[in-house]
């Protein structure tokens, strides 16, 4: 059993491993004040070669007993995740997913369970840091730990992991994740703060998580498992050269199409044209799959180049341009209230019903 701890805002955060969930690839018990979260990371064997996506699942669960509560209603059994639990699961997933080693595609599960909650020290922050720590000490190819923190601002001063009472009077509420080198995820809200204050809050948050990252690195050195080897697919260099020779110019033309459906159809047609030109009418499945991946990589690079170098987004807009926005009311004749919000080709229909 190994325990490391550091001061983190209003209390000490403690990371403990080797006590619970011993069969997981990596597990950490996070204690922050009287908030306790168990995070276990489990993965299928191997590196998942052959899959075309990364099957990572993250579940954040708040047990009723953690705060001494019994679920309401006739059935006392805890059911599916609440909206809050689902959103926190996504927040944990967001900075972790791109941090895994390239070409690692094995099914991976991160389960964060809130075992005790003092309703003061944030369990979502504990879960984020526990997830990174559990992956860091496991054999799963996750090499660069990150830290999560909530940042508030009260009376002109930034606050690390403010309590719910403090958040009520805070000018901003930011939940962010960062590594030593970069800010990886930001989610939050603010009450009319300047851009300068917001940027200062981000730098403050990145500095705040450094002790948490140091704790994880200490755990890795003392109890970390050897990382598994990831099988790197062998790319057909000749096929790649052929695709790169004929794709960029035609791809650029397709990416300039403003209408989304028309653009998608043109990209699909272009990929089929290139496939027929290079592989013929009856390509084997492996070659066709490899060509599709090469095409996707070129498309990604082309989109990134257009944005950074030419300052043009995929539909021809500049970075500062927004799509046309319209708002309509009284869309539905028999409802108490209705509105249709449209931004480009994205729409939201909102309907209101008033009680008697």
FIKELO-102944 format. One record per residue (C-alpha): residue number from 1; z, x, y. Coordinates in Angstrom, 2 decimals, padded with zeros to 5 digits, m for minus. Each point is the difference from the previous one (the first is absolute). Layout:
BEGIN
+-----+---------+---------+---------+
| num |      c3 |      c1 |      c2 |
+-----+---------+---------+---------+
| NUM |       Z |       X |       Y |
...
+-----+---------+---------+---------+
END
This chain:
BEGIN
+-----+---------+---------+---------+
| num |      c3 |      c1 |      c2 |
+-----+---------+---------+---------+
|   1 |  000.00 |  000.00 |  000.00 |
|   2 | m000.95 |  001.32 |  003.45 |
|   3 |  001.11 | m001.31 |  003.41 |
|   4 | m001.23 |  001.04 |  003.44 |
|   5 |  000.97 | m001.54 |  003.32 |
|   6 | m000.74 |  000.30 |  003.71 |
|   7 |  001.06 | m001.70 |  003.22 |
|   8 | m002.68 | m002.56 |  000.87 |
|   9 |  000.60 | m001.98 |  003.15 |
|  10 |  003.18 | m002.09 | m000.19 |
|  11 |  001.06 |  001.06 | m003.51 |
|  12 | m000.48 |  002.49 | m002.82 |
|  13 | m002.92 | m000.59 | m002.37 |
|  14 |  000.61 |  001.15 | m003.57 |
|  15 | m002.67 |  000.52 | m002.66 |
|  16 |  001.26 |  000.09 | m003.58 |
|  17 | m002.02 |  000.51 | m003.18 |
|  18 |  000.85 |  000.22 | m003.69 |
|  19 |  002.48 | m002.87 | m000.01 |
|  20 | m002.16 | m003.13 | m000.32 |
|  21 | m003.46 | m000.85 | m001.37 |
|  22 | m000.18 |  003.17 | m002.06 |
|  23 | m003.16 | m001.01 | m001.88 |
|  24 | m002.09 | m000.33 |  003.15 |
|  25 | m002.28 |  002.87 |  000.98 |
|  26 |  002.18 |  000.35 |  003.08 |
|  27 |  002.94 | m002.00 |  001.33 |
|  28 |  002.29 |  000.27 |  003.00 |
|  29 |  003.07 | m001.97 |  001.04 |
|  30 |  000.09 | m000.16 |  003.80 |
|  31 |  003.30 | m000.68 |  001.77 |
|  32 | m000.01 | m000.64 |  003.74 |
|  33 |  003.32 | m001.25 |  001.31 |
|  34 |  000.84 | m002.71 | m002.54 |
|  35 | m003.67 | m000.79 | m000.59 |
|  36 | m001.11 |  001.18 | m003.45 |
|  37 | m003.60 | m000.06 | m001.27 |
|  38 | m001.23 |  001.14 | m003.41 |
|  39 | m003.61 |  001.21 | m000.02 |
|  40 | m001.82 |  000.82 | m003.23 |
|  41 | m003.53 |  001.41 | m000.28 |
|  42 | m001.81 | m000.47 | m003.31 |
|  43 | m003.56 |  000.89 | m000.98 |
|  44 | m002.28 | m000.26 | m003.00 |
|  45 | m000.78 |  003.23 | m001.80 |
|  46 | m002.93 |  002.15 |  001.09 |
|  47 | m001.80 | m000.18 |  003.30 |
|  48 | m002.04 | m003.15 | m000.51 |
|  49 | m003.42 |  001.62 | m000.14 |
|  50 | m002.77 | m002.60 | m000.05 |
|  51 |  001.67 | m002.61 |  002.19 |
|  52 | m001.75 | m000.90 |  003.24 |
|  53 |  003.17 | m000.77 |  002.00 |
|  54 |  003.64 |  001.08 |  000.15 |
|  55 |  002.20 | m002.68 | m001.67 |
|  56 |  003.18 |  000.59 |  002.00 |
|  57 |  002.55 | m002.83 |  000.15 |
|  58 |  003.08 | m000.04 |  002.24 |
|  59 |  002.77 | m002.58 | m000.36 |
|  60 |  002.91 | m000.21 |  002.43 |
|  61 |  002.65 | m002.48 | m001.19 |
|  62 |  003.18 | m001.12 |  001.76 |
|  63 |  002.51 | m001.29 | m002.55 |
|  64 |  002.19 | m002.85 |  001.20 |
|  65 |  003.12 |  001.68 | m001.33 |
|  66 | m000.70 |  002.99 |  002.29 |
|  67 |  001.41 | m002.03 |  002.89 |
|  68 |  002.26 | m002.27 | m002.08 |
|  69 | m002.38 | m002.93 |  000.08 |
|  70 | m001.07 | m002.56 | m002.61 |
|  71 | m003.58 | m001.33 |  000.24 |
|  72 | m000.07 | m003.50 |  001.45 |
|  73 | m001.48 | m003.10 | m001.64 |
|  74 |  000.41 | m001.47 | m003.47 |
|  75 | m001.37 |  003.08 | m001.79 |
|  76 |  002.21 |  003.05 |  000.57 |
|  77 | m002.45 |  002.43 | m001.56 |
|  78 | m001.73 |  002.38 |  002.42 |
|  79 | m003.74 | m000.65 | m000.08 |
|  80 | m003.02 |  001.61 |  001.64 |
|  81 |  000.15 |  002.37 |  002.95 |
|  82 |  000.70 | m001.49 |  003.41 |
|  83 | m002.38 |  000.57 |  002.91 |
|  84 |  002.33 |  002.68 |  001.37 |
|  85 |  000.16 |  001.82 | m003.35 |
|  86 | m003.79 | m000.13 | m000.34 |
|  87 | m000.52 |  001.43 |  003.49 |
|  88 |  002.50 |  002.81 | m000.58 |
|  89 | m001.72 |  000.79 | m003.32 |
|  90 | m003.27 |  000.39 |  001.91 |
|  91 |  001.65 |  002.17 |  002.66 |
|  92 |  001.28 |  002.35 | m002.72 |
|  93 | m003.42 |  000.05 | m001.69 |
|  94 | m001.95 |  000.78 |  003.15 |
|  95 |  001.08 |  003.61 |  000.72 |
|  96 |  000.52 |  000.94 | m003.66 |
|  97 | m003.39 | m001.03 | m001.41 |
|  98 | m002.14 |  002.67 |  001.76 |
|  99 |  002.60 |  002.70 | m000.73 |
| 100 | m000.73 |  000.15 | m003.74 |
| 101 | m002.23 |  002.76 | m001.28 |
| 102 | m003.72 | m000.70 |  000.14 |
| 103 | m001.48 | m001.34 | m003.25 |
| 104 |  003.41 | m001.20 | m001.25 |
| 105 | m000.69 | m003.55 | m001.21 |
| 106 |  002.70 | m000.70 | m002.61 |
| 107 |  001.85 | m003.32 |  000.22 |
| 108 |  003.11 |  000.63 |  002.09 |
| 109 |  002.96 | m002.25 |  000.83 |
| 110 |  002.65 |  000.49 |  002.66 |
| 111 |  002.95 | m002.41 | m000.26 |
| 112 |  002.58 | m000.04 |  002.81 |
| 113 |  003.02 | m002.21 | m000.69 |
| 114 |  002.65 | m000.68 |  002.63 |
| 115 |  003.31 |  000.12 | m001.90 |
| 116 |  002.37 | m000.19 |  002.96 |
| 117 | m000.58 | m000.88 |  003.66 |
| 118 |  002.50 |  000.34 |  002.83 |
| 119 | m002.35 | m001.89 |  002.37 |
| 120 |  000.25 |  002.90 |  002.45 |
| 121 | m001.90 |  002.94 | m001.45 |
| 122 | m003.65 | m000.90 | m000.74 |
| 123 | m000.92 | m000.32 | m003.66 |
| 124 | m003.74 |  000.30 |  000.71 |
| 125 |  000.53 |  003.47 |  001.47 |
| 126 |  002.09 |  000.98 | m003.03 |
| 127 | m002.69 | m001.36 | m002.34 |
| 128 | m002.80 |  001.91 |  001.75 |
| 129 |  001.87 |  003.30 | m000.22 |
| 130 |  001.08 | m000.70 | m003.57 |
| 131 | m003.59 | m000.71 | m001.05 |
| 132 | m001.20 |  003.31 |  001.41 |
| 133 |  002.91 |  001.86 | m001.60 |
| 134 | m000.54 | m001.62 | m003.42 |
| 135 | m003.68 |  000.99 |  000.06 |
| 136 |  000.81 |  003.50 |  001.27 |
| 137 |  002.30 |  000.85 | m002.93 |
| 138 | m002.22 | m001.65 | m002.63 |
| 139 | m002.93 |  001.47 | m001.91 |
| 140 | m002.32 | m002.35 |  001.92 |
| 141 | m002.40 |  002.07 |  002.18 |
| 142 |  001.64 | m000.79 |  003.34 |
| 143 |  000.66 |  003.31 |  001.76 |
| 144 |  000.88 | m000.66 |  003.65 |
| 145 |  003.09 | m002.17 |  000.56 |
| 146 |  000.25 | m002.23 |  003.05 |
| 147 |  002.80 | m001.71 |  001.88 |
| 148 |  000.43 | m003.51 |  001.35 |
| 149 |  002.00 | m001.02 |  003.07 |
| 150 |  000.50 | m002.95 |  002.32 |
| 151 |  000.02 |  000.84 |  003.71 |
| 152 |  001.49 | m002.12 |  002.79 |
| 153 |  000.55 |  000.57 |  003.73 |
| 154 |  003.11 | m001.25 |  001.77 |
| 155 |  000.94 |  000.77 |  003.61 |
| 156 | m002.78 |  002.57 |  000.24 |
| 157 |  001.08 |  001.93 | m003.11 |
| 158 | m001.64 |  000.06 | m003.42 |
| 159 |  002.12 | m001.15 | m002.94 |
| 160 | m000.47 |  001.03 | m003.64 |
| 161 |  000.21 | m002.89 | m002.49 |
| 162 |  001.59 | m002.55 |  002.37 |
| 163 |  002.10 | m002.81 | m001.47 |
| 164 | m001.20 | m003.63 |  000.19 |
| 165 |  002.30 | m000.56 |  003.01 |
| 166 | m001.48 |  003.04 |  001.76 |
| 167 | m003.55 | m001.17 | m000.73 |
| 168 |  000.69 | m003.23 |  001.89 |
| 169 |  000.36 |  001.98 |  003.24 |
| 170 | m002.46 |  002.79 | m000.84 |
| 171 | m003.19 |  000.41 |  002.02 |
| 172 | m001.93 |  000.92 | m003.11 |
| 173 |  000.27 | m000.22 | m003.77 |
| 174 | m002.17 |  002.51 | m001.84 |
| 175 |  000.02 |  000.69 | m003.73 |
| 176 | m001.93 |  003.20 | m000.67 |
| 177 | m000.65 |  002.58 | m002.71 |
| 178 | m000.81 |  003.64 |  000.63 |
| 179 | m000.37 |  003.33 | m001.74 |
| 180 |  000.80 |  003.37 |  001.52 |
| 181 | m003.52 |  000.22 |  001.36 |
| 182 | m001.11 | m003.52 |  000.83 |
| 183 |  000.94 | m003.59 |  000.76 |
| 184 | m001.25 | m002.06 | m002.93 |
| 185 |  000.88 | m003.62 |  000.69 |
| 186 |  001.27 | m002.02 |  002.97 |
| 187 |  000.96 | m003.65 |  000.12 |
| 188 |  002.03 | m001.72 |  002.66 |
| 189 |  000.29 | m001.88 |  003.24 |
| 190 |  001.05 |  000.72 |  003.57 |
| 191 |  000.89 | m001.84 |  003.19 |
| 192 | m002.31 |  001.27 |  002.72 |
| 193 |  000.65 |  003.72 | m000.46 |
| 194 | m002.47 |  002.55 |  001.33 |
| 195 | m002.39 |  001.99 | m002.15 |
| 196 |  001.96 |  003.14 |  000.88 |
| 197 |  003.26 | m001.48 | m001.32 |
| 198 | m001.74 | m001.15 | m003.17 |
| 199 | m001.38 |  003.50 | m000.64 |
| 200 |  003.42 |  001.52 |  000.67 |
| 201 |  001.46 | m002.42 | m002.55 |
| 202 | m002.47 |  001.20 | m002.62 |
| 203 |  000.82 |  003.67 |  000.62 |
| 204 |  003.71 | m000.89 | m000.08 |
| 205 | m000.46 | m001.74 | m003.35 |
| 206 | m001.88 |  002.93 | m001.52 |
| 207 |  002.80 |  002.36 |  001.04 |
| 208 |  002.58 | m002.41 | m001.41 |
| 209 | m001.45 |  000.05 | m003.53 |
| 210 | m000.06 |  003.80 | m000.37 |
| 211 |  003.51 |  000.15 | m001.56 |
| 212 | m001.05 | m002.65 | m002.54 |
| 213 | m003.08 |  002.01 | m000.96 |
| 214 |  002.17 |  003.12 | m000.34 |
| 215 |  002.28 | m001.91 | m002.40 |
| 216 | m002.96 | m000.95 | m002.16 |
| 217 | m001.27 |  003.57 | m000.05 |
| 218 |  003.46 |  001.14 | m001.09 |
| 219 | m000.08 | m002.53 | m002.84 |
| 220 | m003.48 |  001.15 | m001.01 |
| 221 |  001.13 |  003.63 | m000.26 |
| 222 |  003.11 | m000.78 | m002.04 |
| 223 | m000.98 | m002.89 | m002.32 |
| 224 | m003.71 | m000.63 |  000.62 |
| 225 | m002.26 | m000.27 | m003.04 |
| 226 | m003.21 |  001.95 | m000.42 |
| 227 | m002.88 | m002.03 |  001.41 |
| 228 | m002.57 | m001.23 | m002.50 |
| 229 | m003.54 |  001.35 |  000.14 |
| 230 | m002.63 | m002.29 |  001.47 |
| 231 | m003.41 |  000.02 | m001.61 |
| 232 | m002.63 |  000.62 |  002.65 |
| 233 | m003.35 | m001.65 | m000.80 |
| 234 | m002.94 |  002.38 | m000.16 |
| 235 | m002.60 | m000.97 |  002.59 |
| 236 | m003.66 |  000.41 | m000.85 |
| 237 | m000.98 |  002.37 |  002.83 |
| 238 | m003.71 | m000.67 | m000.46 |
| 239 |  000.51 | m003.76 |  000.21 |
| 240 |  002.22 |  000.41 |  003.05 |
| 241 | m002.59 |  002.16 |  001.77 |
| 242 | m002.72 | m002.57 | m000.63 |
| 243 |  002.12 | m002.85 |  001.34 |
| 244 |  001.09 |  001.99 |  003.07 |
| 245 | m003.62 |  000.90 |  000.77 |
| 246 | m001.25 | m003.57 |  000.35 |
| 247 |  003.06 | m002.08 |  000.91 |
| 248 |  001.46 |  000.88 |  003.46 |
| 249 | m002.89 | m001.06 |  002.25 |
| 250 | m000.59 | m003.31 | m001.77 |
| 251 |  003.74 | m000.58 | m000.21 |
| 252 |  000.36 |  000.52 |  003.73 |
| 253 | m002.55 | m002.72 |  000.64 |
| 254 |  001.85 | m002.42 | m002.29 |
| 255 |  003.35 |  000.71 |  001.66 |
| 256 | m001.42 | m000.99 |  003.40 |
| 257 | m000.52 | m003.61 | m001.11 |
| 258 |  002.55 | m002.14 |  001.88 |
| 259 |  000.09 | m003.03 | m002.28 |
| 260 |  002.49 |  000.74 | m002.79 |
| 261 | m001.70 | m001.98 | m002.78 |
| 262 | m003.42 |  001.39 |  000.88 |
| 263 |  001.45 |  003.53 |  000.14 |
| 264 |  001.68 | m000.33 | m003.41 |
| 265 | m003.21 | m001.34 | m001.53 |
| 266 | m002.00 |  002.89 |  001.47 |
| 267 |  002.50 |  002.57 | m001.31 |
| 268 | m000.16 | m001.51 | m003.50 |
| 269 | m003.80 | m000.04 |  000.14 |
| 270 | m000.08 |  003.60 |  001.24 |
| 271 |  002.23 |  001.15 | m002.84 |
| 272 | m002.27 | m001.71 | m002.54 |
| 273 | m003.08 |  001.57 |  001.61 |
| 274 |  001.49 |  003.49 | m000.20 |
| 275 |  001.11 | m000.63 | m003.56 |
| 276 | m003.53 | m001.01 | m001.01 |
| 277 | m001.60 |  002.93 |  001.82 |
| 278 |  002.23 |  002.60 | m001.65 |
| 279 |  000.94 | m001.50 | m003.38 |
| 280 | m002.93 | m002.33 | m000.67 |
| 281 |  000.02 | m003.62 | m001.09 |
| 282 |  002.32 |  000.46 | m003.01 |
| 283 |  002.76 |  002.47 |  000.93 |
| 284 |  002.86 |  000.70 | m002.41 |
| 285 |  003.36 | m001.48 |  000.96 |
| 286 |  001.77 |  003.32 |  000.69 |
| 287 | m002.70 |  001.29 |  002.33 |
| 288 | m000.17 | m003.31 |  001.85 |
| 289 |  003.78 | m000.01 |  000.47 |
| 290 | m000.01 |  003.59 |  001.25 |
| 291 | m002.82 | m000.72 |  002.44 |
| 292 |  001.91 | m003.02 |  001.34 |
| 293 |  003.04 |  002.20 |  000.66 |
| 294 | m002.12 |  002.66 |  001.74 |
| 295 | m001.58 | m002.72 |  002.15 |
| 296 |  003.45 | m001.38 |  000.89 |
| 297 |  001.24 |  003.47 |  000.99 |
| 298 | m003.04 |  000.59 |  002.22 |
| 299 |  000.46 | m003.42 |  001.61 |
| 300 |  003.66 |  000.77 |  000.73 |
| 301 | m000.86 |  003.38 |  001.55 |
| 302 | m002.80 | m001.52 |  002.06 |
| 303 |  002.26 | m002.73 |  001.38 |
| 304 |  002.68 |  002.55 |  000.89 |
| 305 | m002.52 |  002.31 |  001.70 |
| 306 | m001.44 | m002.87 |  002.06 |
| 307 |  003.47 | m000.97 |  001.18 |
| 308 |  001.37 |  003.47 |  000.81 |
| 309 | m003.14 |  001.80 |  001.17 |
| 310 | m002.13 | m002.78 |  001.47 |
| 311 |  002.85 | m002.39 |  000.96 |
| 312 | m001.80 | m002.89 | m001.70 |
| 313 |  001.55 | m002.36 | m002.52 |
| 314 | m001.75 | m001.47 | m003.01 |
| 315 | m001.42 | m003.02 |  001.87 |
| 316 | m001.07 |  001.95 |  003.08 |
| 317 |  003.14 | m000.58 |  002.06 |
| 318 |  001.75 |  002.80 |  001.86 |
| 319 |  003.65 |  000.72 | m000.92 |
| 320 |  001.23 | m001.94 |  003.05 |
| 321 | m002.22 | m003.06 | m000.52 |
| 322 |  001.27 | m003.14 | m001.71 |
| 323 | m001.95 | m002.75 | m001.69 |
| 324 | m000.60 | m003.27 |  001.91 |
| 325 |  003.09 | m002.21 | m000.07 |
| 326 |  000.02 | m003.81 |  000.29 |
| 327 |  002.79 | m002.57 | m000.29 |
| 328 | m000.61 | m003.71 | m000.65 |
| 329 |  002.60 | m002.77 |  000.02 |
| 330 | m000.03 | m003.54 | m001.43 |
| 331 | m002.21 |  001.13 | m002.86 |
| 332 |  001.30 | m002.67 | m002.42 |
| 333 |  000.11 | m003.67 |  001.11 |
| 334 |  003.05 | m001.31 | m001.92 |
| 335 |  002.46 |  002.89 |  000.19 |
| 336 |  002.77 |  000.35 |  002.58 |
| 337 | m001.48 |  003.28 |  001.16 |
| 338 | m002.73 |  002.39 | m001.09 |
| 339 | m001.68 |  003.14 |  001.27 |
| 340 | m002.75 |  002.32 | m001.22 |
| 341 |  000.19 |  003.68 |  000.94 |
| 342 | m003.18 |  002.03 | m000.50 |
| 343 | m000.48 |  003.74 |  000.44 |
| 344 | m003.43 |  001.10 | m001.06 |
| 345 | m000.34 | m001.31 | m003.56 |
| 346 |  003.76 | m000.24 | m000.60 |
| 347 |  001.57 | m003.44 |  000.44 |
| 348 |  003.45 | m001.60 | m000.14 |
| 349 |  000.58 | m003.77 | m000.06 |
| 350 |  003.50 | m001.03 |  001.11 |
| 351 |  001.31 | m003.55 | m000.48 |
| 352 |  003.27 | m001.46 |  001.33 |
| 353 |  001.91 | m003.01 | m001.36 |
| 354 |  002.94 | m001.45 |  001.96 |
| 355 |  002.98 | m001.59 | m001.73 |
| 356 |  001.01 | m003.59 |  000.74 |
+-----+---------+---------+---------+
END
